[in-house]
Amino acid sequence: MEEKIAYKHLLKQYCEKILLERIATTKQAMDNAQAAANEEGKSSAGDKYETTRAMSHLEKDMYARQLLAHQQDLLALNAIPVNAIYQSPAPGAFIQSTKAGFFIGAGLGKQELDGKTIIFLSPASPLAQQLMLKKPGDAFDFKGKDKILEVY
């Protein structure tokens, strides 16, 4: 039981690491877009200057929205408990099926971790919602028919 909880802690830490990397990358891209807007010197072609500056601001706004989404994902992940063993899928649960391993914590998609393929799902994702209605032994749809072998 302790090793299962330790494994879920490892999965949660992996999610946190990826989200922190995404936050750092997005902040850098946002700073680069702001710098590009600031560096665009006023030229004789005033319209070109205004267009380039506006595009840089739009780009910065896009990164700001991405940053907010990543920060919200991290907050949601941090609120998910992984210290319990679950009987059925729930946020913080690991689900082993006949086709894959799933962790309900953050929507990172398919990742390789220690030579195993794990599919990281947001609790709000349609697949996670489908899984949360199941228990070990139940079938569900994932790339065809799949079956839950174990939940913890």
N, C-alpha and C positions, 0 to 999 in steps of 0.2 A: 504494500500500500504506500509506504513512504517513497519508494522509487517512482511510483506513478505520479505522486504529487510533485516530486522533484523534477520529473520530466515535464509536467505542465508548467512549472516555474521556468524551466529552460525555454519552453515554447513562448511563454509570455515575454521573457527577456529578449528573445530573438525578435519578436514583434516590436518591442520598445526600441531596440537598436535600429531596425529598419525605419521606423517612424521618425526617430531622432535624426537619422541620416537624411531622410526626405525633408525634414524641417530645415536642416542646415543648408541643403542644396537649394531649396526654394528661397531661403533668406538671401543666399548669395546671388541667385538669379534676379531677385527683386532689387538688390543693391546695384547690380550691373545695369539693370534697366534704368534705375534712377540716375546712375552715373552717365549713361548714354544721353539721357534727357538733359542733364546739366552741361555736358560737354558740347552739345550741338550749338555751335556759335551762330550768331545772327549773320546771315549772308545777304547779298544783294537780292537773292531770290527769297523774299520774305515768306511766300506761301510754302516753299519747300521746308523752310525752318519750322514753321508752325505745324506742318504735317508730320515731320519727323519727330518733333517734340510730343505731339499728340499720340503718335504710335508708341513712343517710349512709355508714356503715362498709361496707355491701355495695357501694355505688356506688364508694367508694374502692378496695375490693378488685378490682372489675371493671376500673377504670382501671389498677391496678397490674399486672394480668395483660396488659392491652393494651400497657402500657409495656414490659414484659418482652419481649413478642412483637416489638414494633418494634425494640427494642435488639438482639434476636437476629437479626432481618432485616438490620439495619445491619452487624453483625459478619459475617454470612454474605456480604453484598454486598462488604464490604471485602476478603474473602479471595478473591474472584473475579478472576482475571487477565484483563486486556483488551489486553495488549501483543502478543498473538499473532494470526496469521491462521489461522482454523480451516478444515479441509477438510469437516468435518461438524459439526452443531450440538452445542454443549457449553456449560457455564456460561461466560459472558463472550463468547459468540458473538452476532453479529447475523445474522438470517435474513431474506432478502427472498423473499417468495412472490408468487404471482400476485395474491393478495388483500390482503396486509398485510406490514408489517415487524415482526419480533419480536426482542426482546432478552432473552436468558436471564440474569437477574441478580437481580431482586427482583419479587415479585408485586404490581405496582401496577395491573395491568389496562391498559385502553386509555387512552392519554394523547395529547395533541396537543403536538408539539414542533417548532418552526420550520415550522409549516404541514403537518407530516406526522403521520399517525396511526401510532403505535408501540404494540405490545402488549407490555407488560413482564411477563415470566413468571418465577415462582420456579423454580429448577432442580428442585424437588420436585413441581411441578404436573403433572397428567396430560398436558397438551398438550406441555410441555417434555420430559417423558419420551418421548412419542411422537416428537417431532422429533429427539431425540438418537439415534434408531435409523435416521435417514434421511440422505441425502446430496443434493446438488444434482441436480435432475431427477426425484427421487422425489415421488410423490403422497402426500398425507396428508389426514386429515379435519379441516377447520376450516370450519364453516358450509357444509357440503357439501364437494365435492372441491376441493383446493387443491394447488399444486405448488411445491416449493422451486426458486427460480431461482438464488439465490446465498447463500453462507455465508461470513462472514469474522469 
